[in-house]
Amino acid sequence: MSPREIFALRDHLGAELKGRTISDAHDVVSLTGILSHTVLGGRLHELSGRAVLLKLSDQLRSGLAMIELDGIARRMLLCPPDLNPAHLDALIADAGIDAVVTDEPELWAASGVPLVVTAPQLPPQATAPAKTERGTEWLMLTSGTSGVPKIAGHTLEALTGAIVAEGPSRGPAPVWATFYDIRRYGGLQIFLRAILSGGSLVLSDPHEALADHVARLKARGVSHISGTPSHWRKLLMSGSAAQFAPAYVRLSGEIADQAVLDGLKAAFPHASVGHAYASTEAGVGFAVNDGLEGFPADYLGNRNGVEMKVVDGSLRIRSTRTAHAYIGRNAASLTDDDGFVDSGDIVELRGNRYYFVGRRGGIINIGGLKVHPEEIEAVINRHPDVRMSRAKSRKSPITGGIVVADVILAEGTDPARAKEIRDQIMDLCRAQLASHKVPAVLRFVEVLDVTPAGKLARTDA
C-alpha cells in the first residue's frame, strides 16, 4: 500500500465539523477536537508499529482508542466484553500480539505481553495530535462458536467499502445508534458510519433498562439506528417504541422475517426500514429496503462491486469488502479458489426472490431429517399475537428428536385466549410446513435468551 492510499479514521475528524459527539449512558465526549486528546495516557507513540489487543471494559473508551490507534498500530485486535478469558493466550499467539491496551493492568502482569498500556478514566487528556503512519490491520473475532473464536483480518478500506459506496449523507448529519457492541462487526459498521458520515453516535449499555435506553436515544436526537431482529423484537415487546421516532431503522445479524419487518413498519410508520446482509468474514453484502424479507434474485451476479452466487444452497460472496484472511498459526483458508467466501447461510429460491432459511451449522435433526429452526420460527411469528419464538429439538425415544417451540405473545394478549392462539399457530404450521417440522410441543414463555451478540440463543433441550 503506497502512502497516498493510506487513510485512517482521524482523516474524517476535525474541528471544522461542529457538534459531533460520541456518548454512552454515563459520558458524552465531543468528537470536535478529539484528535488533540488521548485516552491512552499519552502513550500512543509506544504503540507505533505494534500488534495491539484492545480490551477495555466500556465501549466509549474502546471507540476513542480505535480512533487513536488506527494508522499508528500495525494491527488492532478488538475484544468483545464477553470473550472467554481462557481463549486469550491462544488469540495472543495467533495474532502475534505484543501490546495490550486495558483498564485492568493487574490482570496482565504475568501475561508475557511486552507492553501493557493502561487507559485512564474519561475525560480524554490533552495531547499533541498524531499523524497517520501506516494502514492498520483490523482484527475481529467471529461469534457463534464455543471454542476459540476465529480471527478475521480486515483493512479499513474493506470495512468502510459499503459506506464509501453510498456516498455522503444528504441533509443534516445523522445521529447513529446501535444495540450492538461496536467491538463486533455489526456495531463496528455503525461506529464507522458515524465517523465517515460526519455524524454522532450513541452507544448501548448492557446494564441499562430498555426504557431508559430508549429515553436516552430520544434525548440525544438519534435518527438512524441498527440492531438484530432479536434486539428489535425486545424493543417492540417492551412498549418503549412509542416513545421513539427514528428516520431509519436497520436490521442485520439474523434472518429478518416478514413479521418483524411489518412490526417495525407499524411501530415507526415514518421511518425507512431496511435489512442488511453482512458477516465478519464476508463483509457487507447488500441492503434490502423494499419492506420484504429475503432479497431479489437479480442481486446474484456482480452488483455494485459485490459478486454473489449460490452453491449447494449456500450464499457465497466475493468483493473488496470481505476479510482478507483468517489470522493464526493454523488458520484455514477464508475463501475458495475463486476468492468467494462461503457464508454458511442457506437460501432458497421461491419465484423471483431468495429467502434465508437458516445456518448450515444450525440445523437440528428430527428423526433423521434436517430442519432449519428459523424456517419454523418464521411461520410461528406470522401469527398476529406472536412477538417472538424459538424452535429447537428435544430428544424423543421414538423418533430420536422432536421440534419444540417456545413462544412469546404480544403485549396485551388476553391469557384466556391462550388455547385458541395455540390452536391457530399449530394450524399455521401444519398448513405451511412439512409434517416433521411441525412442533410437537408449543410453550408460551415470558422471556427468550439473547446472546451478547444480540442473536437468539440456540441450545437444544
N, C-alpha and C positions, 0 to 999 in steps of 0.2 A: 504494500500500500504506500503510495507516494505521499509526501507531506501535504500536498494540496487536497488530497482525498480524505484526509483525517478530519473528522469533526467530533465534537463532544457536546454534552448537554450544556456546558457553560456557554456555548455559542448561541444558545437560544434564550439566554437570560441576560438582562442588562437593566440599567437604571432608566432607560427610555420607556420601558413598559411599566406603567404605574399601577398600583393597586393589586398586584398579584400576591396571592398568599397560598401557603400550604398549612393545613391545620388538622388537629385531631381533637379528641374530647377535652383535652387539657390546655393545649397551647396553640397559638396562631403565630406563624413565622412569615415575615414578608419575603417574597422572592425578589423584590426590587432591592438591589444592592447585596444580595446574598453572596455574590462572588467575592466580596471583600470580608466574608465571615467564615468561620470554621466550626465544625462540630467534632473535629479530630484533635482538638487541643493544640493546634498549630504544628502538628507533626506530619502533615501531608508529604513534605519533602522526603521523609524517611520511607514512605511507601512507594516512591517512584520506581517503576520497573518491577515491582513485586507482584506475586500472586497472592491476593488478599481474600481471606474469608471474612465476610461481613456478617456478624452475628450480634445484633443488638436486640434489646427486649421490646422496643417500640418501633412502629412504622415511620414516625415522623423523623427521628434521627437517622433511621436507615435511608430514607429518601434523600435527606440532605447530604449524607455521606456518599451516596451514589453519585450525586452531582459533583462533589469534590473529587472523588476517586476516578471518575470517568475521564479518560485522556491522560491520566497520570499513572495509575496502576497498569501492570501488564495484563492481568486478568483479575476478575472480581467474581467470587462465588457467593450468591445470595442464599442465605439460610432462612427458611420459614420458621416461625416460632415453635411449631410442633415437631421439629426434627428430632428424631430419637438420638440422644447423646451417644448411644452405643455405636452409631454409624459414623461419628465424626472422624475417628482415626483413619478409616478406610477412605472417606471423602478427601481428607487432607492429603493422603498419599496419592490418590488418583489424580487430584487437581494440582499436585506439586505446590501446595500452599506453603509459603514462607513468611506470612504475616497474618495477624488477626486483628480486626477492629471489634471491640467488645465493650460492654459496660459491666462485665463480671470478670475482671482480670485475675481474681483469685482462682478461678476455675481453670486457668490456662498456665499456671505456674510450672506445672510438671509436664506440659504437653509436648515439649521439644520443639515447638514452633519458634524460630529465631527472634521474631519481633512481635510483641503484643502492644497494641495501641489502645489506650483507654479513652472512650468517648465521654466527655463530661456532660453534665445535665444541661438542658437548654436554659437560657437562650444562647444562640451561637456567639462565639467570641470574635472580635475584630482581628483581621489578619490581612497580609498583603495578597492581592489576587494572584492566582496561579495561571500559567499558560499551558495550553494543551501540548503534550509531548509525544503522544502516540495514540494509536487506536487500541482501546481496551477491549479485551475479550470478556464478554458477559457469560457467566456460567450459571445455569438454572437447573434445579433439581426436578425430576419428574415426580408425579404423585401416583397413587394407586397401587403401590407395591408394599408388601410387608417387610421386605429385605432392604438392603442398602439401595437407596434410590439411584437411578442413573443420572449422570451429569450431561446436559446438552450444552454445547458451546455455540454462542451467537456473537455476531458483530452488532454494533449499534445500528449500522445500516440495515441489517436484516430485521432487527427488532422494530425499526421505525418505517420499514418499507411500505406497509399499508397506509400509515399515517401520511407519509410524504406524497403517496399516490393520490390521496384525496384532495391535496392542496390546502391552502389556508382556509380557515373557517370564515364564513360571512357573518356580518353583523357583530354584535358585542362579543367579546372574548368569553368563551364558555366557562362555567364553574363546574368542574367534573367531580364526581364522587363514585366510589365503588365499594361494594360489600366485600370484595376480595381483599386479601393481604397483598400489598404491592411487591412482596418478595416471591410471589408466584406469577406465572406467565400472564394470566388474565388481569391481575391487578397491576402488574408492571406496564402492560399496554395502556392502561388508563393513566398511570403516572406519566408515561412518555407523551401521551396525547395532551395532557395538561401543559407539560413543558413546551412542546413544539407548537401548540396552538396559541400560545400567549395567554393562557388562561390560569385558573386557580384550581386547587384540589382539596377536597375534604375527605379525610381518611376515616375508616371504620375503627371500632374498638370492640374486641370480643367480649369485654366485660360490661358494656353499656346496654341498658334495656333498649329494646327496639323502638319503643315510643320516644325515648329520649334521643335516640339516634336520628329518627325522622324529624324531630323538632329542631335538632342541630342542622340537619340538611336544609330545612326550610329557612332557618335563621341565617345561614351562610349563602343563601341565594343559589343553591345548586340547580343547574339547568340540564345537565347531562349526567346520567348515572347508569352503571352496569352491575351485573351480578349473574349468578347461575339461576336457572329456573327454580331450584330449591330455595335460594335466597328470596326470590320474588314471591314464591308461594307462602313463605313465612310472613312476608310483609302483608300480603293480601289477607292472610288468616288473622293478622293482628288487629285489623281495623284502622291502622295508622295511615293507610294510603290516602284516606280522605283529607288528611292534613298536609298533603304534599302535591305539588303540581309541576313536575319536571317537563321540559320540552322534548327530551329524547330519552328513551328507555332502551337499554341494550341487554340482551341475554347471550350467554355463551357458557361453555364448560360442560353442559349436559344437553340432552335432547330437549328442544323446545317444542312441546306438543301443542296442539291447537287449543287445548283447554287453558293453558297458562297464557298463551298469546291473546286469546279472547278476554281472559280475566284482566289482563293488564290494559287492554284497549278500553274495557268498560271502566276500569278504575281511573285511567288517565286519558279521557277522550280527546284531549287536545295535544297529546304527545305523539311523536313519531316512535313507533315500537318496532324494533328490529332485532334479529338474532344473527350472531356471527359464528362462523366456524373457525376455530383456531386450536392449536395444541402446542405444547412446549417444543416438540420436535418439528412439526410441520409448519409452525408459524401461523400467521393469519391467512386463511384461505379465501374467504368471501364473506359478504354480509347479505342478508335477505331482509328486504324492507317492505314486502307486499302483504304482510299480515298473515301469511300462511306458513304452516310447518313444512319441513323439508326444503328442497331447492329445485329450481327448474332444471330439466335435463340438459338444456343447452349451456349450462355452466361448465359441463365437461369440455375438454379440449383446452385451448390456450385462451384465457380470458384475463385481460389486464395484467399480463405477465405471470399469471398463475396457471400452470397446467395441471389438469385433473383427469384421472381415469379410474375406472372401477375394474378390479381384478379379483375374481372369485368372491365377489360381493363386497370387497373391502375398498374403501376410498383411498386413493393414492395421490400424492401431491408433489409437484416439483416447482420450485420458484426460488428467487433470490431471498425470500423471506424465511426460508427454513433454517433450522440449525445446521451448522456445517459439519458437526461430528459429535459422537459421544466421546466424552473425555474419560480416560482411565487406563490403568495398566493392562486390563484385559477387555477393553471396550469393544463391543460388537459394531459392525458397520451400521450407520444410521440410515443409509439409503440402499436401494438395489443398484444393479449395474448400470441402469439408465438414469440414476440420480433421483428416483422417486422415493418419497417417504411413505411407507405403509402405515396408515393412521391406525389400523385396527378397528376402525368404525365401520360397521356393516350397514350398507344401504340397499334399498330395494326399489326398483323402478315400477311405478304404477302410473300408467298413462304417460304424460309428458313431464312427470316430476319424480325426483328421487326422495325417498323418505328414510330417515335414520331408524334402524330397528334395534340397535344395541352395540355393545362392545364385544369383539371376538373373545376377549378374556373374561367376559361377564356372563357367559352362557350358563344356564342351570340345566341339570339333567333330570328329565321326568320320564321314568320308565324306559330309559334308553334313547329318548328323543331330546333333541337340543331345543332349548327355549330361551328367547331373549326376554328378561323380565320387563324391560322398557316397553315392549310391544303390548304386554298385558296392562301395564300402568296407563298407557295412552288411552286405552279403551275405557278403563275404570274412570279416569279423570274427565272423560266426556260427560259424565252424569252431572247435571247442574248443581246437585247438592254435595259434590265431592270437591275438596280443595287440594288434596294431595294423597298419593298412595305409594305403596312399595310392595312389589311381588317378590317372592323368594321361594326356595324349595324347602320341603321338610321330609325327612326320611319316612318311608312307608314300608311295612313288612311285606306288602303285596306287590306294589309297583316299583319299589325302590325309592320313589320320590313323588311328592305331590306338590302342587302350587298352593301356597297360602298367600293371602293378600291382607295387608294392614291398610286401613283407610281412615283419613281424617275428613270429617264432614265440614262443610262450610259453616262459618259462624252464624248462629241464629237458627240453625236447623232444629226443628221440633223433635226431641228424643222419642216422642210417641210414634214418629214415622220411621223409626229405625228398621223395622221388619219390611215395610213397604220399599224403602230405599234399597235394602239388601237384595230383595227380590228383583228390583229393577236393574241393579248393577249386574246381577247374575244373568238376567235376560240379555243385557247388552253383550256380555262376554260370550254367551252361547251363540248369539247371532253373528258375532264378528271374529271369533277366534276358533281355531281347531279345538277339538274336544280335550286333548291333552294339555292345552294351555288355559283352560277354564279353571279358576280357583276352586279347589275342593273345600277350602276354609276361607271365610272372609270375616275379618275382625275390624270393628270400629275402635280406634285408639285416639288418644289426645295429642300425642307427640310422635314424630319420627326423627330419628337421629340424623344429623347432617355432619359430614366430616369437616375438619378445619379448612379444607379447600373449598367448602361450600357445596359439596355434592352429597346426594342422598347416600347414607351409609348402607352398604350392602353386605350382609352376613347371612349365611344360611342357618336356618333353625335346625 
